[in-house]
Amino acid sequence: MTQPFSHPIITLADCVLTRSLSSTEAELLSTAFAASQPWLSLGIPATGLKNYLLREDSHLYRYTVRVNDELAGVICLRYPWLRGPYIELVGLIENYRGHGIGTQLLNWAETEARHQSNNLWLVTSSFNQRALQFYARHGFQHIGNIEGLVHPDYEELLLRKRLE
């Protein structure tokens, strides 16, 4: 069986994923994300995002997302996790949202997850209706609520897609 998330470069229809992230790229992404939702509502500063993107973690697979050779975002996946990979972060710079790139990222993550598991997991904030609708369209189901995981005033919703 193939190990999920083992390829250093992935070419999708409209973007290229590279399993590398420089400090400069992390700075650009974290600054863009911190100025947009849901990070604004959660009060997560750019420095916190940058630290997350750069910290050592052997079970966190980070891929930069490039469109036409321009930095467009990042996808971070934890594997192994609870009987399947956990998508910790799908972040696209505002200009790249709504163009099908997120769908390609989820489809790729699902294909990779199928190598070893019947589950694909993620968490999103209860107030983030745009994300909830997006994930529901892609077959993710609400499993449970986690109070105060990221911010004391908000619930995070645990979502799972069964890969059958």
C-alpha positions, 0 to 999 in steps of 0.5 A: 500500500502507498503511504498517504501524503508521501509525494513531494510534488502533486499536480492537480488540474488548476494548482500544484502542491509542494511539500515545502514551506519557506519562512517567507511563504509562511509569512505571506500566508499567515499575514493574508489569513490573519486579515480574513475570516475565520481567523479574524473572528477567532483572533488568531494573529499572523505570528500565531499562524506563522508559528503553526506553519513552521513548527516541527511536527513529524505527523503534520504534512504541509503543502503549499498551493500554487496557481500559475506559479503564484503562492495561493495557499496551503493545506495541512494534514495530520496523519496518522490520526483517528482512523484516518487523516485529519485536515488541520488547515485548508487556507487559500488567499482571498483571490483564490477562493471560489475558483474550485481549488478547494474542491481539488484539494479535498478530492486529492486529500480524499484520494490519499486517505483512501490508501489507508482509511475509510475516514477523512476528518476536519474541524471548522468553526460553528460560525463559519457558514461558508466553510460548513456549506462547502464541506457539506457539499463535499460529503462531510457530516457533522459528528460533534461539537467541541466547545472552546477548542480554538476560542472560548466564545466559539464551538468547533464542529468535528466533521467526518467524511466516510470513504466507502 
